[in-house]
Amino acid sequence: MKKFLTYCFLFIAAPAFSQYYLRGEIKDEKNKPLANARIFVHSLRAYYYSGSPSGSFGIVEKVLYDSLTINLEGYESLTVRVKTNDWQHIILKITKEAITKNQPKLISFTKDFQQASKDKWFTGDETYFQLVENEVIQASQFPCTGFSLNVNKASYSNVRRFLNMNSLVPPDAVRTEELINYFNLHYREPQHDSLFNFNSQLTSCPWDPKKELLYLNVNAKKINLEKIPPGNFVFLIDVSGSMDMPNRLPLLKAAFQMFVKNIRPVDTISIVTYGGYVQIWLRPTSGSEKDKILTAIESLEADGDTPGESAIRVAYQLARKTFIKGGNNRIILATDGDFNVGETSEKALDDLISKQKSSGVYLTCLGVGMGNLKDSKLQVLAKKGNGNYAYLDDIQEAERVLVKELTQTFYAVADDVSMNVKFNPDLVKEYRLIGFDNKKEALKDTANSLEGGEIGSGSSVLALFEIVPNLNINHGSNDFIAQIDLRYRTDSTIKHHQYFSMPNYKPIDSIDREFKFAAGVAMFALKLKQSIFFSSPSWSFIKEFSTAAIDQKNYLQKQFIMLLSKAQKLYGNKK
C-alpha cells in the first residue's frame, strides 16, 4: 500500500517538477534578427530579453504551454501562444511611426514651405551631409518655423583644421550655428529653480542695411559641481589601422588621460576597443584606481580593420550592465568614423543606435583625423544616441572639450530640445533662419518632423534670424515680434516654456559685445559656405567688424581673428 501511494504521489507531482527549455528567435519581416526584444512570460510573470545579435533566446519553463508578449521599440507588440518544447520563429512588424522615424530628420522646419536643393561637394574620402540653406520666408504666409537646439561644436574645430592646413573648407563642413555656439556667448544664469533663461535682441544687420538681425538666446542652468551625479563612462576607442597617426590615437590617448585625472572615486570607467576585433580592454574600474586606468589607456596600439557596428553593441551591453540609476551613463566613442566592417552606412548606424537609446545610455562622439573623417556618420551616431559631437583637431581642443567644458559636454540638463517661433506678420514681413540647415535627404520627406537635441549644463545657444521689418513697425511698442515655444524633455516628461520677443531695437554698435561678435562669426561662416544669401561683405570688412567686438582677454576669440586672417589670405577674391 505504501509503495502504491508513493507511485500515485510521483504521478500527480511529476508535472510540477517538469522542466522545459523554451528556445527560439525573433526577427523582422525582412528576416533580420532583432536583439534586445523584451519577452514577458505570462506563467512566470517575468521579463527576459533576446540578448544575442542573432535575436535568439532561451528560457527555462515549468509548463508545456505558455503565452509570450514581445515588445521592442519601433515594432508592434505581439502576444503568442507557444508550446515550450518547440523552437519558436517569432516575427515582429515595424510600426508605421518607425518607418518615418529612422529617416533623416529635419533640423529646422517651416510648415508647408517647399525648399530648394543644390549640387554635392566632395573632398577626398571625408564625408559630409549635403546641406540645404534655409530660405527667405514670407511671414504672412508662413509665420511658424522651428529648429532643433544642441551643443554640437565639431564644425568650428574642423573648419579651423582646414584653414590651419592652408586648405579650402568644404562648404558642407560649415554648420553656421555650430561656429557661432562654439564660443558659448552671452551666458546668463537662469534664476532660482528655472532650467532655462531666455532673452532676445533686435538690431541692425551689418551686411544688409535693408534688414535687421533678431537674436534668440537660450541659457541652460549650471549643475552644482558638488552634486554632479556619479558617472558610468564607457570609452569606446577605435584602435584600427587608420588610427595609427599622431593626430588620431595618440591624441585620443592624451585626451582621455586628461579626462581620467579629473574623475572621482564614485565614477566608473570601462574601455572597449575595436581594431581587427572587439574586446573589453578595461573592465569597470573605480575612479579611485586612476593609475590602473591611465596604464590601460597608454598601452593602446593601432592595428586591424574597423568593426564599428559590433563594437557599439558591446559598449552598450557593458554600459547597461554597469548602469547607475540616477547617474550619468554615457558611452564616449572616439574615432575617425571610418567603419569598414559590419553595418557602415549612415542609415544602418541610425537604425542601430535608435534601438539602443531607450536604455538611458547617452552617446558622445569625438572625431579625429583628416583625409577620411566620416563627419556624417558621427553626426548620426551622436544625434540618435541623445548625445553630442565634437571634433578634436589638437590637444588644446581635447582639453577644452574633456576638461574645461566637462559639464557642457557630458552632463545634459534636457533632451530633445527644440524651439518653435511664431512671427508676428504685422511687424515682420520676411525672415530667414541663419544656420540650422537641413540635410538634403531630410527634405525629401514632406511629412518629416523636428528632432530635438541635447543641451549640456551651463550652455548658451544662440539663434540668429535675418528679418525684413514691415514699414509700420514701432521699435518701442509693446507688441511682440515673435512668440517662442521652447520644448524639451526631462525624466521622460515633455515640457514647454513660452517667451515673447519684443522689438527692443538697438543699432549693432550699441548691443552687447558678445552679440556683435556672434554676427562676425555668422559672416565668417556664410562667407566660407559661399552662401547665396550673403555676397557683398569683404573679408576685410568681416575682420574689422569682428576685431572691434572681441574680448581681448578671451583666447578663443583672439584665435578666431587669426583664422579670419588665414581665410582672407587663402580665399582672397576667389569665388
C-alpha positions as CSV (number, residue, x, y, z in Angstrom):
1,M,0.0,0.0,0.0
2,K,2.9,2.4,0.9
3,K,4.6,1.7,-2.4
4,F,1.2,2.3,-4.3
5,L,0.8,5.7,-2.5
6,T,4.4,6.7,-3.5
7,Y,3.7,5.9,-7.2
8,C,0.5,7.9,-7.0
9,F,2.3,10.9,-5.5
10,L,5.0,10.8,-8.1
11,F,2.4,10.5,-10.9
12,I,0.5,13.5,-9.6
13,A,3.6,15.6,-8.7
14,A,5.5,14.9,-11.9
15,P,4.1,17.8,-13.9
16,A,5.1,20.2,-11.1
17,F,8.7,19.1,-11.3
18,S,8.8,19.0,-15.1
19,Q,11.2,21.5,-16.9
20,Y,11.0,22.6,-20.5
21,Y,13.6,24.7,-22.4
22,L,11.7,27.3,-24.5
23,R,14.0,28.4,-27.3
24,G,13.6,30.5,-30.4
25,E,14.5,33.6,-32.4
26,I,12.9,36.9,-33.0
27,K,13.2,38.6,-36.5
28,D,11.6,41.3,-38.5
29,E,9.7,40.9,-41.7
30,K,12.9,41.0,-43.7
31,N,14.3,38.1,-41.8
32,K,16.7,40.4,-39.9
33,P,17.5,39.3,-36.3
34,L,16.2,41.6,-33.6
35,A,18.3,41.8,-30.4
36,N,17.1,43.3,-27.1
37,A,13.4,42.5,-27.6
38,R,11.7,42.3,-24.2
39,I,9.8,39.0,-23.7
40,F,7.2,38.8,-21.0
41,V,6.5,35.1,-19.9
42,H,2.9,35.0,-18.7
43,S,3.2,31.9,-16.4
44,L,6.4,33.1,-14.8
45,R,5.3,36.8,-14.6
46,A,8.8,37.7,-15.5
47,Y,10.7,39.5,-18.3
48,Y,13.5,38.1,-20.5
49,Y,15.4,39.5,-23.5
50,S,16.6,38.3,-26.9
51,G,20.1,39.3,-25.8
52,S,22.3,38.0,-28.6
53,P,22.8,39.7,-32.0
54,S,21.1,36.7,-33.7
55,G,17.8,37.5,-31.9
56,S,17.8,34.2,-30.2
57,F,16.6,33.4,-26.6
58,G,16.3,30.5,-24.2
59,I,14.0,30.3,-21.1
60,V,13.5,27.6,-18.6
61,E,9.8,26.8,-18.3
62,K,7.7,24.7,-15.9
63,V,4.7,24.3,-18.2
64,L,4.2,22.7,-21.6
65,Y,2.1,25.6,-23.0
66,D,2.5,29.3,-22.2
67,S,1.9,32.7,-23.6
68,L,4.6,35.3,-24.5
69,T,4.2,39.1,-25.1
70,I,7.1,40.6,-27.1
71,N,7.9,44.3,-27.2
72,L,10.6,46.2,-29.0
73,E,10.8,49.9,-29.7
74,G,9.7,50.6,-33.3
75,Y,7.8,47.3,-33.6
76,E,4.2,46.3,-32.9
77,S,3.7,44.5,-29.7
78,L,2.9,40.8,-30.2
79,T,1.3,38.2,-27.9
80,V,1.6,34.5,-29.0
81,R,0.6,31.1,-27.5
82,V,3.6,28.7,-27.6
83,K,4.4,25.1,-26.9
84,T,7.5,25.3,-24.8
85,N,9.4,22.3,-26.2
86,D,9.1,23.6,-29.8
87,W,11.5,26.0,-31.4
88,Q,9.8,29.4,-31.9
89,H,10.1,31.6,-35.0
90,I,8.7,34.9,-34.0
91,I,8.2,37.8,-36.5
92,L,7.7,41.4,-35.4
93,K,6.2,44.0,-37.7
94,I,7.6,47.5,-37.8
95,T,5.2,50.3,-36.7
96,K,4.1,53.0,-39.2
97,E,5.8,55.6,-37.0
98,A,9.1,53.8,-37.0
99,I,9.1,53.7,-40.8
100,T,9.5,57.5,-40.9
101,K,11.3,57.8,-37.5
102,N,14.6,56.5,-38.8
103,Q,14.6,58.6,-41.9
104,P,16.9,61.7,-41.8
105,K,15.2,64.2,-39.5
106,L,14.9,67.9,-40.0
107,I,17.0,70.4,-38.0
108,S,14.7,73.3,-39.0
109,F,11.2,73.3,-40.4
110,T,8.7,75.8,-41.8
111,K,5.2,74.3,-42.2
112,D,4.0,73.9,-45.8
113,F,7.1,75.6,-47.3
114,Q,9.0,73.7,-50.1
115,Q,12.7,74.1,-50.1
116,A,15.3,74.0,-52.9
117,S,18.4,72.0,-53.3
118,K,22.0,72.2,-54.6
119,D,24.8,70.1,-56.0
120,K,27.0,67.8,-53.9
121,W,30.5,68.7,-52.7
122,F,33.2,66.0,-52.4
123,T,36.5,66.2,-50.5
124,G,38.8,63.1,-50.7
125,D,37.5,60.3,-48.6
126,E,35.9,62.6,-46.0
127,T,32.1,62.5,-45.9
128,Y,29.7,65.4,-45.1
129,F,26.0,65.6,-45.3
130,Q,24.8,67.8,-48.2
131,L,23.2,70.8,-46.6
132,V,20.4,73.0,-48.0
133,E,20.3,76.5,-46.6
134,N,17.2,77.9,-45.1
135,E,15.4,80.3,-47.5
136,V,13.7,83.7,-47.1
137,I,10.2,83.2,-45.8
138,Q,7.1,85.4,-46.1
139,A,5.8,85.8,-42.5
140,S,2.2,86.5,-43.7
141,Q,2.1,83.1,-45.4
142,F,4.4,81.0,-43.2
143,P,4.6,82.6,-39.7
144,C,5.6,79.5,-37.9
145,T,9.1,77.9,-38.0
146,G,11.0,75.6,-35.7
147,F,14.5,74.2,-35.2
148,S,16.5,71.8,-33.1
149,L,18.9,73.0,-30.4
150,N,22.1,71.2,-29.4
151,V,25.6,71.8,-28.1
152,N,27.5,70.3,-31.0
153,K,30.6,72.3,-31.8
154,A,32.5,70.0,-34.1
155,S,32.2,72.1,-37.2
156,Y,34.2,75.0,-35.8
157,S,37.3,73.0,-34.9
158,N,37.0,71.1,-38.2
159,V,37.0,74.4,-40.1
160,R,39.9,75.5,-38.1
161,R,41.8,72.3,-39.1
162,F,41.3,73.1,-42.8
163,L,42.4,76.7,-42.5
164,N,45.5,75.8,-40.4
165,M,46.4,73.4,-43.2
166,N,46.0,76.2,-45.8
167,S,43.2,74.3,-47.3
168,L,39.8,75.5,-48.7
169,V,36.9,74.5,-46.5
170,P,34.2,72.2,-48.0
171,P,31.0,74.3,-47.8
172,D,29.0,71.4,-46.3
173,A,31.6,71.1,-43.4
174,V,30.4,74.6,-42.3
175,R,27.5,74.4,-40.0
176,T,26.9,78.1,-39.1
177,E,25.1,77.5,-35.8
178,E,28.0,75.3,-34.6
179,L,30.5,78.0,-35.4
180,I,28.5,80.7,-33.5
181,N,27.8,78.5,-30.5
182,Y,31.4,77.2,-30.2
183,F,32.1,80.3,-28.0
184,N,29.2,79.9,-25.6
185,L,28.4,83.6,-26.0
186,H,26.2,85.7,-23.7
187,Y,25.6,83.2,-21.0
188,R,23.2,84.4,-18.3
189,E,22.5,82.1,-15.3
190,P,18.8,81.1,-15.1
191,Q,17.1,82.5,-12.0
192,H,16.1,80.4,-8.9
193,D,14.9,76.9,-9.9
194,S,14.5,77.7,-13.6
195,L,16.1,75.3,-16.0
196,F,16.5,77.9,-18.8
197,N,16.9,81.6,-19.2
198,F,15.8,83.2,-22.4
199,N,16.5,86.6,-23.9
200,S,16.3,88.3,-27.3
201,Q,17.7,91.3,-29.0
202,L,16.8,93.1,-32.2
203,T,19.5,95.1,-34.0
204,S,20.7,96.3,-37.4
205,C,22.1,93.8,-39.9
206,P,25.8,94.6,-40.6
207,W,25.8,93.1,-44.1
208,D,22.4,94.4,-45.4
209,P,21.1,97.8,-44.3
210,K,17.6,96.8,-45.5
211,K,17.4,94.0,-42.9
212,E,17.6,93.6,-39.2
213,L,19.0,90.8,-37.0
214,L,17.0,89.1,-34.3
215,Y,18.9,87.2,-31.7
216,L,17.3,84.4,-29.7
217,N,19.4,83.3,-26.7
218,V,18.7,80.2,-24.5
219,N,20.9,79.5,-21.5
220,A,20.9,76.2,-19.5
221,K,21.4,76.2,-15.8
222,K,24.7,75.0,-14.3
223,I,24.8,71.8,-12.4
224,N,26.2,72.3,-8.9
225,L,29.7,70.7,-9.1
226,E,29.2,69.2,-5.6
227,K,26.0,67.5,-6.7
228,I,27.2,66.1,-10.0
229,P,25.8,62.5,-10.3
230,P,28.2,59.6,-10.4
231,G,29.4,58.8,-13.9
232,N,29.4,55.4,-15.7
233,F,31.7,56.1,-18.6
234,V,32.5,53.6,-21.3
235,F,35.3,54.7,-23.5
236,L,34.7,53.1,-27.0
237,I,38.1,53.7,-28.7
238,D,38.9,53.0,-32.4
239,V,42.3,51.3,-32.4
240,S,42.2,50.2,-36.1
241,G,45.0,50.7,-38.6
242,S,43.6,54.0,-39.8
243,M,44.1,55.5,-36.3
244,D,47.9,55.0,-36.5
245,M,48.8,58.7,-36.9
246,P,49.8,61.4,-34.4
247,N,46.6,63.3,-34.7
248,R,44.4,60.2,-34.1
249,L,45.1,57.5,-31.5
250,P,48.0,59.4,-29.7
251,L,45.8,62.5,-29.5
252,L,42.9,60.5,-28.1
253,K,45.1,58.7,-25.5
254,A,46.3,62.1,-24.2
255,A,42.7,63.4,-24.2
256,F,41.3,60.5,-22.2
257,Q,44.2,60.7,-19.8
258,M,43.4,64.3,-19.1
259,F,39.8,63.3,-18.5
260,V,40.6,60.5,-16.1
261,K,42.8,62.7,-14.0
262,N,39.6,64.7,-13.1
263,I,37.2,61.8,-12.3
264,R,36.1,61.0,-8.8
265,P,36.1,57.7,-6.8
266,V,32.3,57.5,-7.4
267,D,32.8,57.4,-11.2
268,T,33.4,54.2,-13.1
269,I,35.5,53.8,-16.2
270,S,35.4,51.0,-18.7
271,I,37.2,50.7,-22.1
272,V,36.0,48.8,-25.2
273,T,38.4,48.8,-28.2
274,Y,37.9,47.7,-31.7
275,G,40.6,47.2,-34.3
276,G,40.7,43.8,-36.1
277,Y,38.4,42.5,-33.3
278,V,36.3,43.9,-30.4
279,Q,37.4,43.4,-26.9
280,I,36.8,44.8,-23.4
281,W,40.2,46.4,-22.8
282,L,39.4,47.5,-19.2
283,R,36.6,46.1,-17.1
284,P,34.6,48.6,-15.0
285,T,37.1,50.3,-12.7
286,S,36.5,52.8,-9.9
287,G,37.8,56.4,-10.4
288,S,39.9,55.8,-7.3
289,E,42.2,53.5,-9.4
290,K,43.5,56.2,-11.7
291,D,46.9,54.6,-12.3
292,K,45.3,51.4,-13.5
293,I,43.0,53.3,-15.9
294,L,45.9,55.5,-17.2
295,T,48.1,52.5,-17.8
296,A,45.4,50.8,-19.8
297,I,45.0,53.9,-22.0
298,E,48.7,54.3,-22.5
299,S,49.1,50.6,-23.7
300,L,46.6,51.1,-26.6
301,E,48.1,50.4,-30.1
302,A,46.5,50.8,-33.5
303,D,46.1,47.8,-35.9
304,G,43.5,46.0,-38.0
305,D,40.1,46.7,-39.6
306,T,37.3,48.8,-38.1
307,P,34.3,46.7,-36.9
308,G,32.5,49.7,-35.5
309,E,29.0,48.1,-35.5
310,S,29.8,45.2,-33.3
311,A,31.9,47.4,-31.0
312,I,28.9,49.7,-30.4
313,R,26.8,46.8,-29.5
314,V,29.4,45.6,-26.9
315,A,29.8,49.1,-25.5
316,Y,26.0,49.4,-24.9
317,Q,25.8,45.9,-23.3
318,L,28.7,46.9,-20.9
319,A,27.0,50.3,-20.1
320,R,23.8,48.6,-19.3
321,K,25.4,46.0,-17.0
322,T,27.1,48.8,-15.0
323,F,24.1,51.2,-15.3
324,I,23.9,53.7,-12.4
325,K,20.3,54.7,-11.7
326,G,20.2,58.5,-11.5
327,G,23.8,58.7,-12.7
328,N,25.4,59.9,-15.9
329,N,25.6,56.7,-18.1
330,R,27.5,57.6,-21.2
331,I,29.5,55.9,-24.0
332,I,32.3,58.1,-25.4
333,L,33.0,57.0,-28.9
334,A,36.4,58.2,-30.2
335,T,37.2,57.5,-33.9
336,D,37.8,58.9,-37.4
337,G,34.4,57.3,-38.2
338,D,35.9,55.1,-40.8
339,F,33.8,51.9,-40.1
340,N,34.6,49.3,-42.7
341,V,33.3,46.1,-41.1
342,G,29.7,45.3,-40.4
343,E,27.0,47.9,-40.9
344,T,28.7,51.0,-42.2
345,S,26.1,53.3,-43.8
346,E,24.5,56.3,-42.0
347,K,21.1,54.6,-42.3
348,A,22.2,51.3,-40.8
349,L,24.0,53.1,-38.0
350,D,20.9,55.2,-37.4
351,D,18.8,52.1,-37.0
352,L,21.4,50.5,-34.6
353,I,21.6,53.5,-32.3
354,S,17.8,54.2,-32.4
355,K,17.2,50.7,-30.9
356,Q,19.8,51.3,-28.1
357,K,18.9,54.8,-26.9
358,S,15.9,53.7,-24.9
359,S,18.4,52.1,-22.4
360,G,19.1,55.5,-20.9
361,V,22.7,55.5,-22.0
362,Y,23.9,58.6,-23.8
363,L,26.4,58.5,-26.7
364,T,29.0,61.3,-27.2
365,C,31.2,61.2,-30.3
366,L,34.8,62.5,-30.5
367,G,36.0,62.8,-34.1
368,V,39.7,62.9,-35.1
369,G,41.9,62.7,-38.1
370,M,41.9,64.1,-41.7
371,G,41.5,62.7,-45.1
372,N,39.0,60.0,-44.2
373,L,36.9,61.8,-41.4
374,K,33.4,60.5,-41.6
375,D,31.7,63.6,-40.2
376,S,28.3,62.5,-41.5
377,K,28.4,59.1,-39.6
378,L,29.5,60.7,-36.3
379,Q,26.7,63.3,-36.6
380,V,24.1,60.5,-37.0
381,L,25.5,58.5,-34.1
382,A,25.5,61.4,-31.7
383,K,22.1,62.6,-32.8
384,K,20.4,59.2,-32.4
385,G,22.3,58.5,-29.2
386,N,20.9,61.5,-27.4
387,G,24.4,62.9,-27.2
388,N,26.7,65.4,-28.8
389,Y,29.6,65.5,-31.3
390,A,32.9,67.3,-31.0
391,Y,35.9,67.2,-33.3
392,L,39.4,67.3,-31.8
393,D,41.9,68.9,-34.1
394,D,44.6,69.3,-31.4
395,I,45.4,68.8,-27.7
396,Q,44.1,72.2,-26.8
397,E,40.7,71.3,-28.2
398,A,40.8,68.0,-26.3
399,E,41.4,69.8,-23.1
400,R,38.6,72.3,-23.8
401,V,36.1,69.5,-24.5
402,L,37.1,67.0,-21.9
403,V,38.3,69.2,-19.0
404,K,37.4,72.9,-19.2
405,E,33.9,72.4,-20.6
406,L,33.3,69.0,-19.0
407,T,29.8,69.7,-17.7
408,Q,28.7,71.2,-21.0
409,T,30.0,68.1,-22.9
410,F,28.9,65.3,-20.7
411,Y,26.1,66.4,-18.3
412,A,22.8,67.1,-20.0
413,V,20.1,69.2,-18.3
414,A,17.5,68.4,-21.0
415,D,17.0,66.2,-24.1
416,D,15.0,66.6,-27.3
417,V,15.3,70.4,-27.1
418,S,13.7,72.4,-29.9
419,M,12.4,75.9,-30.4
420,N,9.2,76.9,-32.3
421,V,9.0,80.5,-33.4
422,K,5.7,82.2,-34.5
423,F,6.4,85.5,-36.1
424,N,4.0,88.5,-35.9
425,P,3.3,89.4,-39.6
426,D,2.2,92.8,-38.5
427,L,5.8,93.6,-37.6
428,V,7.8,91.2,-39.7
429,K,7.5,91.0,-43.5
430,E,10.2,88.3,-44.2
431,Y,12.6,86.2,-42.1
432,R,15.4,83.7,-42.7
433,L,17.0,81.4,-40.1
434,I,20.8,81.6,-40.3
435,G,22.3,78.2,-40.0
436,F,20.4,75.1,-38.7
437,D,20.4,74.0,-42.3
438,N,18.8,70.7,-43.2
439,K,20.3,67.6,-44.8
440,K,19.1,67.2,-48.4
441,E,17.9,63.7,-47.6
442,A,15.6,65.0,-44.8
443,L,13.9,67.4,-47.2
444,K,12.7,64.6,-49.4
445,D,10.1,63.6,-46.8
446,T,7.4,66.4,-46.6
447,A,5.8,64.6,-43.6
448,N,9.0,64.8,-41.6
449,S,9.2,66.3,-38.1
450,L,11.8,68.0,-35.9
451,E,14.1,66.0,-33.8
452,G,15.5,67.9,-30.8
453,G,19.0,67.8,-29.3
454,E,20.8,67.6,-26.0
455,I,21.6,70.7,-24.0
456,G,24.5,70.5,-21.5
457,S,24.9,72.2,-18.2
458,G,25.9,75.8,-18.4
459,S,25.4,76.0,-22.2
460,S,24.4,79.1,-24.1
461,V,22.8,78.6,-27.5
462,L,22.3,81.5,-29.9
463,A,20.0,81.5,-33.0
464,L,20.0,84.4,-35.5
465,F,17.3,85.5,-37.9
466,E,17.6,87.9,-40.7
467,I,14.3,89.8,-40.8
468,V,12.8,92.4,-43.1
469,P,10.5,94.6,-40.9
470,N,7.2,95.9,-42.0
471,L,7.1,99.6,-42.7
472,N,4.7,100.1,-39.8
473,I,7.0,98.5,-37.2
474,N,7.3,100.6,-34.0
475,H,10.5,99.6,-32.3
476,G,9.3,101.0,-29.0
477,S,5.9,99.3,-29.0
478,N,4.7,96.7,-26.5
479,D,3.7,94.3,-29.3
480,F,5.9,91.2,-29.8
481,I,7.9,90.3,-32.9
482,A,7.7,86.6,-32.2
483,Q,6.2,84.1,-29.8
484,I,8.7,81.5,-28.7
485,D,7.8,77.9,-27.5
486,L,10.8,76.1,-26.1
487,R,10.1,72.4,-26.0
488,Y,12.3,69.9,-24.1
489,R,12.3,66.6,-22.2
490,T,13.4,65.8,-18.7
491,D,12.8,62.4,-16.9
492,S,10.7,61.2,-19.9
493,T,8.3,64.2,-19.5
494,I,7.8,66.7,-22.3
495,K,7.7,70.3,-21.1
496,H,7.1,73.7,-22.7
497,H,8.2,77.2,-21.8
498,Q,6.8,80.2,-23.7
499,Y,8.5,83.5,-24.2
500,F,7.9,86.7,-26.2
501,S,10.5,88.5,-28.3
502,M,9.9,92.2,-28.1
503,P,11.0,94.9,-30.6
504,N,13.9,96.1,-28.4
505,Y,15.9,97.6,-31.3
506,K,19.4,98.9,-30.8
507,P,22.0,99.7,-33.5
508,I,24.6,97.0,-33.9
509,D,27.3,99.1,-32.3
510,S,25.2,99.6,-29.2
511,I,24.3,96.0,-28.4
512,D,26.2,93.6,-26.1
513,R,29.7,92.9,-27.4
514,E,29.1,89.2,-27.4
515,F,26.1,89.6,-29.7
516,K,28.1,91.7,-32.0
517,F,30.9,89.1,-32.1
518,A,28.3,86.5,-33.0
519,A,27.4,88.5,-36.0
520,G,31.0,88.5,-37.1
521,V,31.2,84.7,-36.7
522,A,28.0,84.4,-38.7
523,M,29.5,86.4,-41.5
524,F,32.7,84.3,-41.4
525,A,30.6,81.1,-41.7
526,L,28.3,82.4,-44.5
527,K,31.4,83.6,-46.5
528,L,33.0,80.2,-46.2
529,K,29.8,78.4,-47.2
530,Q,29.6,80.6,-50.3
531,S,26.0,81.3,-49.3
532,I,23.7,82.6,-52.0
533,F,22.1,84.8,-49.3
534,F,25.4,86.5,-48.5
535,S,27.5,88.1,-51.2
536,S,28.7,91.7,-50.6
537,P,30.9,91.9,-47.4
538,S,34.6,91.5,-48.0
539,W,37.0,89.6,-45.8
540,S,38.5,92.9,-44.7
541,F,35.1,94.2,-43.5
542,I,34.4,90.9,-41.6
543,K,37.8,91.0,-39.9
544,E,37.5,94.7,-39.0
545,F,34.0,94.2,-37.7
546,S,34.9,91.2,-35.6
547,T,38.1,92.6,-34.2
548,A,36.1,95.5,-32.8
549,A,33.8,93.1,-31.0
550,I,36.2,90.6,-29.4
551,D,37.1,90.3,-25.7
552,Q,40.9,90.8,-25.6
553,K,41.1,88.5,-22.6
554,N,39.4,85.7,-24.4
555,Y,41.9,83.4,-26.1
556,L,39.4,81.7,-28.4
557,Q,38.0,85.0,-29.7
558,K,41.5,86.3,-30.4
559,Q,42.3,83.0,-32.2
560,F,39.2,83.5,-34.3
561,I,40.7,86.7,-35.7
562,M,43.8,84.8,-36.7
563,L,41.6,82.3,-38.5
564,L,39.9,85.2,-40.3
565,S,43.3,86.4,-41.5
566,K,44.2,82.9,-42.8
567,A,40.8,82.7,-44.6
568,Q,41.3,86.2,-46.1
569,K,44.8,85.2,-47.4
570,L,43.7,81.8,-48.6
571,Y,40.5,82.8,-50.4
572,G,41.3,86.3,-51.5
573,N,38.9,87.2,-54.3
574,K,38.2,83.5,-55.1
575,K,34.5,82.5,-55.6
